[in-house]
Amino acid sequence: MARGHRHGETMTDTSDKLDYSKTLYLPRTDFPMRAGLPAKEPQLVARWEELDLYRRLREDAAGRPKFVLHDGPPYANGNIHIGHALNKILKDVITRSFQMRGYDSNYVPGWDCHGLPIEWKIEEQYRAKGLDKDQVPVNEFRKECRDFASHWIEVQTGEFKRLGVVGDFDDPYLTMSYHAEARIAGELLKFAMSDQLYRGSKPVMWSVVERTALAEAEVEYHDYESDTVWVKFPVASLTGDTSDLAALDFEAAQKAVLAKVLEATAATEAHDLFGASVVIWTTTPWTIPGNRAVSFSPRIDYGLYEVTAAENDFGPQPGERLIFADALAEESFAKAKLAYKRLRAVSADALAAMTCAHPLNGLGGGYDFPVPLLAGAHVTDDAGTGFVHTAPGHGREDFDAWMDAVKELRERGVDTAIPFTVDDAGFFTRDAPGFGPDREGGPARVIDDNGKKGDANKAVIEALIARDMLFARGRLKHQYPHSWRSKKPVIFRNTPQWFVHMDKELDEFGLGQSDQSPKPDTLRTRALAAIDATRFVPAAGQTRLRSMIEERPDWVLSRQRAWGVPICVFADENGDVLKDEAVNARILEAFEAEGADAWFADGARERFLGSRANEPWQMVTDILDVWFDSGSTHAFTLEDRPDMKWPADVYLEGSDQHRGWFHSSLLESCGTRGRAPYDTVITHGFTMAEDGRKMSKSLGNQVLPQDVMAKSGADILRLWVMTTDYWEDQRLGQNVIQTNVDTYRKMRNTMRWMLGTLAHDEGEEVAAADMPELERLMLHRLAELDQIVRKGYDNFDFKRIARSLSDFMVIDLSAFYFDVRKDALYCDAPSSLRRRAALVVVRRLFDALVKWLAPMLPFTTEEAWLDRHGDAVSVHLEQFPDIPAEWRDEALAAKWRKVRQVRRVVTGALELERANKTIGSSLEAAPKVFVADAELMAALGGVDMAEICITSGIELVGGEAPGDAFRLDEVTGVGVVFARAGGVKCARSWRYTDDVGSDQAFPEVSARDAAALRELQAMGRL
């Protein structure tokens, strides 16, 4: 085929004597133009299984430096979704790219198997049968959970393999394996033996629906409409003395105020404060029974206000005095439909000395205790009243403010015990008089078993109205924490739980201690130092994780569930942990042999305690947070497997894992080893629908990887991952998929043309120095790309690699180099240096491009490689090509950038003539090209521009083009005047030349083609 013809186009015979098409080196390949990936890819998966590609990779890499990407475990409870596909494809590309660059890059997949989602599924099955899980022996229930997880591990394994992921799927790590459970227990015991583990009573996020404590990582935030109330707390004292407030009632409080104030202030000021109330605002009215203080900020300006007029059905009336933050008074009074005036400022000193009465005082015989005012750094005047209702059993900041003031409060005679006002089912307890079991009709409930609002808010609000303690009420739609499993709202609830200290000195324990240990040596300071020593991709991940560690409370480890690794310690009634290495050894030995079920077996207490069984040690039955499980995977995977290494080179997960796996792994490893278990943390965003909305089943905008693979193929899905900015949230839908299908088709056709051309490659070498400039230019581009590809893989910047390679294949090769060189490759004589050099370059191009793309498009590159090398095992056993540095030639590249500029103008002019049907092929043209730019003209020296522009001739003219010449705005100083080619059309190459018929033996072809035919004839190929 001659110049100007498209891929795969053949010529018709123009001679009765000779079929010239059979004398051409036309592309010849079985590599199909239509990929048929949905059918082809499963065949390749089966082939890899048959030849045991994973084992071959390990054997091939034996002795190389290890590169380890440690797999963050997906959860074994359902089919994979698009997030799984994105995640696993990224991991597979990384491990393959390092494997093909001289490393032993072993990928060991893993699964998170314990925890609430699986337990919840089994419970649902029980409820559907009318059964109660608590009536089933715990180890029978645990076995059902184990079987459920095993089923989904098998399903997900097949789905990950179908994505093209290669790893040790025959021996993955599972958090429910006996060895893993023993190692997780061993890691917990390290914390216990080093006094980092303790039992405490703190408010934690509690799922009423699931009956368990939750960690921050198990919570997501959704819109939620809350009841809001402004509540009055009557001032009862200004001295801080609470001795006469032991049995407050509101009438007594009113009388007591004046006497107490007179001791501290002038009489006029006392009269101002007589009967005044501090007003708080809260979105959780149900927590009012748990109130024990009111917090304020010394940085905020407060004032005493008086109601002058009222337009309301309940609440303050004219003459009432109320204390607000000045910045929020107007908004608050407007909400209550009140007119007001400001009387004077109220100082921070006065507030600090102030004690209030509880607004529910006297209800159910309770709430007759003083409510002190506490200075709190968490108080702002952005919203509310400038005062924060403080229920230490229902909020972390409330708890911290209360605990910080415990010593002072005790000196003031305040009972500092924190009540347990709500039980695990969301019902009020006896610590909430009037709302608990003593309430007519039974206890009020905050949230029911279905996650719906109970009657607790209503009951509290009605009680406040009855006592004239409600200033105003309303509703607020805001972001509220929900369990990410049940999708139901959670509450903050004070319960006894097991925690790990974040700020306790660790020096004395020596765990992970080194000369580089930070001072003070606490889990928090170790974790912060480890974050600073870790590479984050993108870099913003470091700031995000650091802020979480800086602000997080102590790590709550306990869960009130059945499926998981137990907190396998013994404790006394005070929560002090038994430290006995012999007991620990028996526990770990049993777990290694029988799994964590051993803890729940009959006689377990006596078995583990041995001779100490008669001592009053209590067996803890809480389950470990599953984040501790996954945070310990580095111990039983990286450390224990000889084919891995610790620490890992890379952890890669979604950006939500800054509060999940990255976080728990960091804390676990820093607490036991003094550093992070990873050197680099890579995060990817979430996949959104094409319109930017979150994918959801209800919206019908989900893209399932199974559907994409069935319709288009896994390599299309992989190409999408490679071309998207995965560090941020991405979008996926049919239009995006089609764009990648189109890109893939162009890249595949480029591979196909190379394969067809290389069917004529006999392996001859031509030194780069002996090649024409155009071939040396392509070698230069390969050297450039080699740096881009290697740097891109090092920086995990796959989008740059994919874009660079795609553009190179489509623009530089298909639309330029291959188009130009088709004439030489198809028509030149076998001995032609130009043809032989081009074959060498195409061979180099194919070798480099297929290997560079192999981590990204493993199916397509495998198919292409095996088509080219029939006796090869797999492209994935190859290494990236060694590209000689001497191929770089910047001066040559600069020259050819100018040549291609001129070519663009010529091509544009010919496209216009073709559109006007003046010509059918560019070979019918011999345009005149005017070049006014001296530098451009000089660059064209020695270049056959007719060959480069695929015309039968070109005349170059130095100087300005005439006014009617074709020009491109972006290429100044170049104009083209169209002219038809002279001469006769060659029957073989279709070029128009003056030497057609110069060889009488081949009268229909040009001299070049006749010489080629003579060579072929001499070789017996005609």
Residue pairs with C-beta under 8 A, 6 or more apart in sequence:
1 9
1 10
1 11
1 24
1 26
1 822
1 826
1 827
2 11
2 822
2 823
2 826
2 827
2 923
2 986
2 988
2 989
2 990
2 991
3 819
3 820
3 822
3 823
3 922
3 923
3 947
3 950
3 989
3 990
3 991
4 921
4 922
4 923
4 950
4 990
5 11
5 822
5 921
5 990
7 27
7 749
7 752
7 753
7 814
8 27
8 33
8 753
8 756
10 21
10 26
11 20
11 21
11 24
11 988
11 990
12 21
13 19
13 20
13 21
14 20
14 987
14 1004
15 987
15 1004
18 1002
18 1022
20 987
20 988
20 1004
20 1005
23 988
23 1012
23 1013
23 1016
23 1021
23 1022
24 826
24 827
24 988
25 757
25 760
25 825
25 826
25 827
25 835
26 756
26 826
27 752
27 753
27 755
27 756
27 757
27 759
28 756
28 759
28 760
29 752
29 755
29 756
29 759
29 867
30 867
31 751
31 752
31 755
31 756
31 863
31 864
31 867
32 752
33 748
33 749
33 752
35 713
35 715
35 744
35 745
35 748
35 860
37 712
37 713
37 714
37 715
37 716
37 859
37 860
38 709
38 710
38 711
38 712
38 713
40 713
40 859
40 863
41 162
41 164
41 709
41 713
41 714
41 715
41 859
42 162
44 859
44 862
44 863
45 161
45 162
45 164
48 54
48 166
48 874
49 161
51 873
51 874
53 166
53 874
53 876
53 877
54 166
54 167
54 168
54 169
54 170
56 873
56 874
56 877
57 99
57 166
57 876
57 877
58 104
58 106
58 643
60 877
61 99
61 103
61 104
61 105
61 106
62 104
63 104
64 102
64 103
64 104
65 102
65 103
65 104
66 103
66 104
66 105
66 106
66 644
66 645
67 95
67 98
67 99
67 103
67 104
67 105
67 649
68 105
68 106
68 638
68 644
68 645
68 648
68 649
68 650
69 91
69 94
69 95
69 105
69 107
69 648
69 649
69 650
69 651
69 652
70 108
70 633
70 634
70 637
70 638
70 644
70 648
70 650
70 651
70 677
70 678
71 91
71 107
71 108
71 109
71 110
71 167
71 173
72 87
72 110
72 630
72 651
72 652
72 653
72 657
72 661
73 110
73 111
73 112
73 173
73 175
73 630
73 633
73 661
74 80
74 84
74 87
74 111
74 112
74 156
75 111
75 112
75 115
75 117
75 118
76 111
76 112
76 113
76 118
76 148
76 149
76 150
76 152
76 153
76 156
77 117
77 118
77 121
77 148
77 149
77 152
78 152
79 155
79 156
79 159
79 706
80 88
80 156
80 159
80 160
80 705
80 706
81 702
81 704
81 705
82 687
82 695
82 702
82 703
82 704
82 705
82 732
83 654
83 686
83 687
84 156
84 159
84 160
84 705
85 163
85 705
85 717
85 721
86 684
86 687
86 721
86 726
86 730
87 652
87 653
87 654
87 684
88 160
88 163
88 165
89 163
89 164
89 165
89 717
89 718
89 721
90 652
90 682
90 684
90 721
90 726
90 798
91 107
91 165
91 652
92 107
92 163
92 164
92 165
92 166
92 167
92 855
92 858
93 718
93 721
93 722
93 798
93 855
93 856
94 105
94 650
94 652
94 793
94 796
94 855
95 105
95 106
95 107
95 166
95 167
96 105
96 166
96 854
96 855
96 858
96 876
97 105
97 793
97 855
98 105
98 793
99 105
99 876
100 851
100 854
100 855
100 876
100 878
100 879
100 880
101 790
101 793
101 879
101 880
102 879
106 168
106 643
106 644
107 165
107 166
107 167
107 168
108 167
108 168
108 171
108 172
108 173
108 637
108 641
108 643
108 644
109 157
109 160
109 165
109 167
109 168
109 169
109 172
109 173
110 172
110 173
110 174
110 175
110 633
110 637
111 149
111 153
111 156
111 172
111 173
111 174
111 175
112 175
112 626
112 629
112 630
113 146
113 149
113 153
113 174
113 175
113 176
114 145
114 175
114 176
114 563
114 564
114 565
114 623
114 624
114 626
114 629
115 559
115 561
115 563
115 564
115 626
115 629
116 210
116 212
116 218
116 485
116 559
116 561
116 563
116 626
117 485
118 145
118 148
118 149
118 563
119 145
119 561
119 562
119 563
120 210
120 485
120 486
121 148
122 133
122 141
122 144
122 145
122 148
122 563
123 133
125 144
126 132
126 133
126 136
133 141
133 562
138 562
138 600
139 597
139 600
139 601
141 562
141 563
142 562
142 563
142 597
142 600
143 597
145 562
145 563
146 176
149 174
149 176
153 172
153 174
157 169
157 172
159 705
159 706
160 167
160 169
161 169
162 709
162 714
163 705
163 709
163 714
163 717
163 718
164 714
164 715
164 718
164 858
164 859
166 858
166 876
168 643
173 180
173 633
173 636
173 637
173 641
174 180
175 181
175 184
175 565
175 626
175 629
175 630
175 633
176 595
177 595
178 591
178 592
178 593
178 594
178 595
179 592
179 636
179 640
180 629
180 633
180 636
181 565
181 591
181 595
181 596
182 588
182 591
182 592
182 595
183 632
183 635
183 636
183 640
184 565
184 624
184 628
184 629
184 632
184 635
184 636
185 565
185 566
185 568
185 587
185 588
185 591
185 596
186 588
186 635
187 628
187 632
187 635
187 668
187 672
188 197
188 557
188 565
188 567
188 568
188 569
188 624
188 628
189 568
189 569
189 584
189 587
189 588
190 511
190 671
190 672
191 197
191 500
191 671
191 672
192 569
192 577
192 579
193 579
193 581
193 584
194 506
194 509
194 511
194 671
195 501
195 504
195 509
196 500
196 501
196 504
196 506
196 509
196 523
196 671
197 498
197 499
197 500
197 557
197 569
197 577
198 498
198 499
198 500
198 501
198 575
198 577
199 496
199 497
199 498
199 499
199 571
199 575
200 496
200 497
200 498
200 499
200 554
200 575
201 418
201 494
201 495
201 496
201 497
202 396
202 399
202 494
202 497
202 499
202 553
202 554
202 556
203 392
203 393
203 394
203 395
203 396
203 398
203 399
203 492
203 493
203 494
204 213
204 214
204 492
204 493
204 494
204 495
204 497
204 556
205 213
205 214
205 215
205 216
205 218
205 219
205 481
205 490
205 491
205 492
206 212
206 213
206 214
206 424
206 490
206 491
206 492
206 493
206 495
207 213
207 214
207 483
207 486
207 488
207 490
208 424
208 425
208 426
208 446
208 447
208 448
208 449
208 451
208 488
208 490
208 491
209 447
209 449
209 450
209 451
209 483
209 486
209 488
210 483
210 485
210 486
210 561
211 424
211 425
211 560
211 561
212 559
212 560
212 561
213 495
213 497
213 556
213 558
213 559
213 560
214 483
214 490
215 555
215 556
215 625
215 627
216 552
216 659
217 627
217 656
217 659
217 660
217 663
217 664
218 483
218 484
218 485
218 627
219 481
219 482
219 483
219 484
219 490
220 481
220 482
220 483
220 484
221 479
221 480
221 481
221 482
222 479
222 480
222 482
222 487
223 477
223 478
223 479
223 480
224 477
224 478
224 479
224 480
224 482
224 489
225 475
225 476
225 477
226 283
226 284
226 475
226 476
226 477
226 478
226 480
227 283
227 285
227 457
227 461
227 473
227 474
227 475
228 281
228 282
228 283
228 285
228 473
228 474
228 475
228 476
229 281
229 282
229 285
229 288
229 461
229 464
229 470
229 471
229 472
229 473
229 474
230 279
230 280
230 281
230 332
230 335
230 336
230 385
230 470
230 471
230 472
230 473
231 279
231 280
231 281
231 282
231 288
231 359
231 389
231 464
231 469
231 470
231 471
232 277
232 278
232 279
232 316
232 322
232 359
232 468
232 469
232 470
232 471
233 277
233 278
233 279
233 280
233 294
233 356
233 357
233 358
233 359
233 371
233 469
234 250
234 253
234 254
234 257
234 275
234 276
234 277
234 356
234 357
234 359
235 257
235 273
235 276
235 277
235 278
235 323
235 354
235 355
235 356
236 245
236 248
236 253
236 256
236 257
236 260
236 355
236 356
236 357
236 370
236 371
237 245
237 256
237 257
237 260
237 353
237 354
237 355
237 370
238 257
238 260
238 261
238 263
238 264
238 265
238 273
238 350
238 353
238 354
238 355
239 260
239 263
239 264
239 353
240 352
240 353
240 354
240 355
240 372
240 412
241 260
241 412
241 413
242 355
242 370
242 372
242 412
242 413
242 414
243 413
244 256
245 253
245 256
245 355
245 357
245 369
245 370
246 368
246 369
247 368
248 357
248 358
248 361
248 368
248 369
248 370
249 361
249 362
249 368
250 357
250 361
250 362
250 467
253 357
253 361
254 274
254 275
257 270
257 273
257 274
257 275
258 270
258 271
258 274
261 269
261 270
261 273
261 274
262 270
264 353
265 273
265 350
272 304
272 321
272 343
272 344
273 304
273 321
274 321
275 320
275 321
276 304
276 321
276 322
276 323
277 320
277 321
277 322
277 323
277 356
278 294
278 322
278 323
278 354
278 356
278 373
278 387
279 322
279 323
279 324
279 332
279 385
279 387
279 471
280 294
280 384
280 385
280 387
280 388
280 389
281 332
281 383
281 384
281 385
281 387
281 389
282 288
282 384
282 389
283 476
283 478
284 394
284 457
285 456
285 457
285 460
285 461
285 464
286 422
286 444
286 446
286 456
286 457
286 460
287 389
287 391
287 394
287 395
287 421
287 492
288 359
288 360
288 389
288 391
288 460
288 464
289 360
289 367
289 419
289 421
289 428
289 431
289 432
289 433
289 434
289 435
289 460
290 391
290 392
290 393
290 394
290 419
290 421
290 422
290 431
290 432
290 494
291 358
291 359
291 371
291 389
291 390
291 391
292 369
292 371
292 390
292 391
292 392
292 402
292 418
292 419
293 371
293 372
293 373
293 374
293 390
293 392
293 398
293 401
293 402
293 405
294 356
294 371
294 372
294 373
294 374
294 387
294 388
294 389
294 390
295 373
295 374
295 375
295 376
295 378
295 379
295 387
295 388
295 390
295 398
295 401
296 302
296 348
296 351
296 373
296 374
296 375
296 376
296 379
296 386
296 387
296 388
297 375
297 376
297 377
297 379
297 380
297 381
297 386
298 348
298 352
298 375
300 325
300 326
300 327
300 379
300 380
300 381
300 386
301 325
301 326
301 327
301 345
302 323
302 324
302 325
302 326
302 345
302 346
302 347
302 348
302 351
302 386
303 323
303 324
303 325
303 326
303 329
303 342
303 343
303 344
303 345
303 346
304 321
304 322
304 323
304 342
304 343
304 344
304 345
304 346
305 321
305 322
305 323
305 324
305 329
305 333
305 340
305 341
305 342
305 343
306 319
306 320
306 321
306 322
306 340
306 341
306 343
307 316
307 317
307 318
307 319
307 320
307 321
307 322
307 333
307 338
307 339
307 340
308 318
308 338
308 339
308 340
308 341
309 318
309 338
309 339
310 316
310 317
310 318
310 336
310 337
310 338
310 339
311 337
311 338
312 336
312 337
312 338
312 472
314 465
314 468
314 470
315 336
315 338
315 468
315 470
315 471
315 472
316 322
316 336
316 338
316 471
321 343
322 471
323 346
323 351
323 387
324 332
324 385
324 386
324 387
325 381
325 385
325 386
325 387
326 342
326 381
326 386
327 381
327 386
328 381
328 383
328 384
328 385
328 386
329 340
329 342
332 385
332 471
332 472
333 339
333 340
335 472
335 474
336 471
336 472
348 375
351 373
352 373
352 375
354 372
354 373
355 370
355 371
355 372
355 373
355 412
356 370
356 371
356 372
356 373
357 370
357 371
358 367
358 368
358 369
358 371
359 367
359 464
359 467
359 469
360 366
360 367
360 434
360 460
360 463
360 464
360 467
360 469
361 367
361 368
361 467
362 368
362 467
363 433
363 434
363 463
363 467
364 433
364 434
364 435
364 436
364 438
364 439
365 433
366 432
366 433
366 434
367 433
369 414
369 415
370 413
370 414
372 405
372 409
372 412
372 414
374 390
374 401
374 402
374 404
374 405
376 388
376 390
376 397
376 401
378 388
378 397
378 401
379 386
379 387
379 388
380 386
388 397
388 398
390 398
390 401
390 402
391 398
391 421
392 398
392 399
392 401
392 402
392 403
392 418
392 494
393 399
393 418
393 419
393 420
393 421
393 422
393 492
393 493
393 494
394 421
394 422
394 491
394 492
394 493
394 494
395 492
396 492
396 553
399 418
399 494
400 553
402 409
402 416
402 418
406 416
409 416
410 416
418 494
419 431
419 432
419 494
420 429
420 431
420 494
420 495
421 428
421 429
421 431
421 432
421 436
421 494
422 428
422 429
422 432
422 446
422 491
422 493
423 429
424 493
424 495
424 560
425 445
425 449
426 445
426 446
426 447
426 448
426 454
426 456
426 491
427 436
427 443
427 444
427 445
427 446
428 435
428 436
428 439
428 443
428 444
428 445
428 446
428 456
429 436
429 437
429 443
430 436
430 437
430 438
434 463
435 443
435 444
435 456
435 459
435 460
435 463
436 443
436 444
437 443
439 459
444 454
444 455
444 456
444 458
444 459
444 460
445 454
445 455
445 456
446 453
446 454
446 456
446 457
446 491
447 453
447 454
447 488
447 489
447 491
448 454
450 488
451 486
451 487
451 488
451 489
461 470
461 473
464 470
480 489
481 489
481 490
482 488
482 489
482 490
483 489
483 490
496 575
497 556
497 557
497 558
497 622
498 556
498 557
498 558
498 567
498 620
498 622
499 554
499 555
499 556
499 557
500 523
500 554
500 555
500 557
500 667
500 671
501 522
501 523
501 554
502 522
502 523
502 524
502 552
502 553
502 554
502 555
503 522
503 523
503 524
503 554
504 522
504 523
505 520
505 521
505 522
506 513
506 521
506 522
506 523
506 526
506 671
507 513
507 517
507 520
507 521
511 671
511 672
511 673
511 674
512 526
512 669
512 670
512 671
512 672
512 673
512 674
512 675
513 521
513 674
514 674
516 529
517 526
517 674
518 525
518 526
518 528
518 529
519 525
523 555
523 667
523 670
523 671
524 549
524 550
526 670
526 671
526 674
526 675
527 549
527 666
527 667
527 670
527 676
528 546
528 549
528 550
530 666
530 669
530 670
530 675
530 676
531 542
531 545
531 546
531 549
531 666
531 676
532 542
532 546
533 675
533 676
534 542
534 676
534 678
534 679
534 680
534 681
535 679
535 680
535 681
536 542
536 545
536 680
536 681
536 682
536 683
537 680
537 681
537 682
537 683
537 727
537 795
537 796
538 683
538 727
541 655
541 658
541 681
541 683
542 681
544 655
544 658
545 658
545 662
545 663
545 666
545 681
548 658
548 659
548 663
549 663
549 666
555 667
556 625
557 567
557 624
557 625
557 628
558 567
558 622
558 623
558 624
558 625
559 622
559 623
559 624
559 625
559 626
560 622
560 623
561 623
562 623
563 623
564 596
564 623
564 624
564 626
564 629
565 596
565 623
565 624
565 628
565 629
566 596
566 599
566 600
566 620
566 621
566 622
566 623
566 624
567 620
567 622
567 623
567 624
568 587
568 591
568 596
568 599
568 620
569 577
569 578
569 620
570 577
570 578
570 583
570 608
570 609
570 617
570 618
570 619
570 620
571 577
571 578
571 617
571 618
571 620
572 578
572 616
572 617
572 618
573 616
573 618
578 612
578 617
580 612
582 610
583 608
583 609
583 610
583 612
586 607
586 608
586 610
587 598
587 599
587 608
590 598
590 607
590 608
591 598
591 599
594 601
598 604
599 619
601 607
604 619
605 613
605 619
606 613
609 615
609 617
625 664
627 660
627 661
627 663
627 664
628 664
628 668
630 660
630 661
630 664
630 665
631 661
631 663
631 664
631 665
631 666
631 667
631 668
631 669
632 668
633 665
634 646
634 647
634 648
634 665
634 668
634 669
634 677
634 678
635 668
635 672
637 644
638 644
638 645
638 646
638 647
638 648
638 677
639 646
646 677
647 669
647 675
647 676
647 677
647 678
647 679
648 677
648 678
648 679
649 678
649 679
649 680
650 678
650 679
650 680
650 681
650 682
651 661
651 662
651 665
651 677
651 678
651 680
651 681
651 682
652 681
652 682
652 683
652 684
653 660
653 661
653 662
653 682
653 683
653 684
654 683
654 684
654 685
654 686
655 683
655 684
655 685
655 686
656 686
657 663
657 683
658 683
662 678
662 681
662 683
665 676
665 677
665 678
666 676
666 677
668 677
669 675
669 676
669 677
670 676
682 796
683 727
684 726
684 727
685 726
685 727
685 728
685 729
685 730
686 694
686 729
686 730
687 695
687 703
687 729
687 730
687 731
687 732
688 694
688 695
688 729
688 730
688 731
688 732
689 695
689 699
689 701
689 702
689 703
689 731
689 732
689 733
690 701
690 731
690 732
690 733
690 734
690 735
690 736
691 701
691 731
691 733
692 731
693 699
693 701
695 701
695 702
695 703
696 702
701 733
703 732
703 733
703 737
705 717
708 714
708 716
708 717
708 737
709 717
712 737
712 741
713 859
714 859
715 744
715 857
715 858
715 859
715 860
716 737
716 740
716 741
716 744
718 856
718 857
718 858
719 740
719 743
719 744
719 802
719 856
719 857
720 732
720 736
720 737
720 740
721 798
722 798
722 799
722 801
722 802
722 856
723 740
723 743
723 799
723 802
723 803
723 806
724 730
724 799
725 799
726 798
726 799
743 806
744 857
744 860
746 806
746 809
746 810
746 814
747 805
747 806
747 809
747 810
747 853
748 860
749 814
750 809
750 810
750 813
750 814
750 818
750 849
751 809
751 846
751 849
751 850
751 860
751 864
753 814
753 818
754 842
754 845
754 846
754 849
755 846
755 864
755 867
755 868
757 825
757 839
757 842
758 839
758 842
758 843
758 846
758 868
760 825
760 839
761 839
761 842
761 843
764 836
764 839
764 840
765 840
766 833
766 836
766 837
766 840
768 775
768 776
768 779
768 884
768 886
768 887
770 833
770 837
771 779
771 833
771 837
771 840
771 841
772 833
772 834
772 837
773 892
773 895
773 896
773 942
773 943
774 817
774 820
774 821
774 896
774 948
775 837
775 838
775 840
775 841
776 887
776 889
776 892
777 889
777 892
777 893
777 896
778 812
778 817
778 841
778 844
778 845
779 841
779 844
779 887
780 887
780 888
780 889
780 890
780 892
780 893
781 808
781 812
781 893
782 844
782 845
782 848
782 883
782 887
783 883
783 884
783 885
783 887
783 888
784 888
784 893
785 804
785 805
785 808
785 848
785 852
786 848
786 880
786 881
786 883
788 800
788 801
788 804
789 801
789 804
789 805
789 852
789 880
790 880
791 797
792 798
792 800
792 801
792 804
793 801
793 855
798 856
801 852
801 856
802 856
805 849
805 852
805 853
808 849
809 849
813 845
816 900
816 903
819 950
820 947
820 948
820 950
821 838
823 947
823 950
823 989
823 991
824 832
824 834
824 835
824 838
825 835
825 838
825 839
825 842
826 989
827 988
827 989
827 1008
827 1009
827 1012
828 834
828 835
828 1008
828 1012
829 835
829 1011
829 1012
829 1015
829 1016
830 1012
830 1015
830 1016
830 1019
831 1015
832 1012
844 881
846 864
846 868
847 881
848 880
848 881
848 883
850 861
850 864
850 865
850 868
850 875
851 861
851 875
851 878
851 879
851 880
851 881
852 880
853 860
853 861
854 861
854 862
854 865
854 875
854 876
854 878
858 876
861 875
862 874
862 875
862 876
864 875
865 872
865 874
865 875
865 878
866 872
866 874
866 875
895 939
896 939
898 935
898 936
898 939
898 940
899 939
899 940
899 943
899 945
899 948
901 936
901 971
901 974
902 929
902 931
902 936
902 940
902 945
902 971
902 974
903 945
903 948
903 949
904 968
904 971
905 929
905 966
905 967
905 968
905 971
905 974
905 975
905 976
906 927
906 929
906 945
906 949
906 951
906 954
906 976
907 922
907 949
908 966
908 968
908 976
909 927
909 966
909 976
909 978
910 919
910 922
910 925
910 927
910 949
910 951
910 978
912 966
913 919
913 925
913 978
914 920
914 922
918 978
919 925
919 980
921 990
922 949
922 950
922 951
923 950
923 951
923 952
923 981
923 990
923 991
923 992
924 952
924 980
924 981
924 992
925 951
925 952
925 978
925 979
925 980
925 981
926 946
926 951
926 952
926 953
926 954
926 955
926 979
926 980
926 981
926 982
926 992
927 949
927 951
927 954
927 955
927 976
927 977
927 978
927 979
928 954
928 955
928 957
928 976
928 977
928 979
929 945
929 954
929 955
929 956
929 957
929 974
929 975
929 976
930 957
930 958
930 959
930 960
930 961
930 962
930 965
930 974
930 975
930 976
930 977
931 937
931 940
931 956
931 957
931 958
931 959
931 973
931 974
932 958
932 959
932 960
932 961
932 973
932 974
933 972
933 973
933 974
934 958
936 973
936 974
937 956
937 958
940 956
945 954
945 956
946 952
946 953
946 954
951 981
952 981
952 983
952 991
952 992
952 993
953 981
953 982
953 992
955 979
960 973
960 975
961 967
961 974
961 975
961 976
961 977
962 975
962 977
964 977
965 975
965 976
965 977
966 975
966 976
966 977
966 978
967 974
967 975
967 976
968 974
981 992
982 992
982 994
983 992
983 993
983 994
983 995
983 996
984 992
984 993
984 994
984 996
984 997
985 991
985 992
985 996
986 992
986 993
986 996
986 1004
986 1005
986 1006
986 1009
987 996
987 1004
987 1005
988 1004
988 1005
988 1006
988 1009
988 1013
989 1005
989 1006
989 1008
989 1009
991 1006
993 1006
993 1007
995 1006
995 1007
996 1003
996 1004
996 1005
996 1006
997 1003
997 1004
998 1006
998 1007
998 1010
999 1005
999 1007
999 1010
999 1011
999 1014
1001 1010
1001 1013
1001 1014
1002 1009
1002 1010
1002 1013
1002 1014
1005 1013
1013 1022
1016 1022
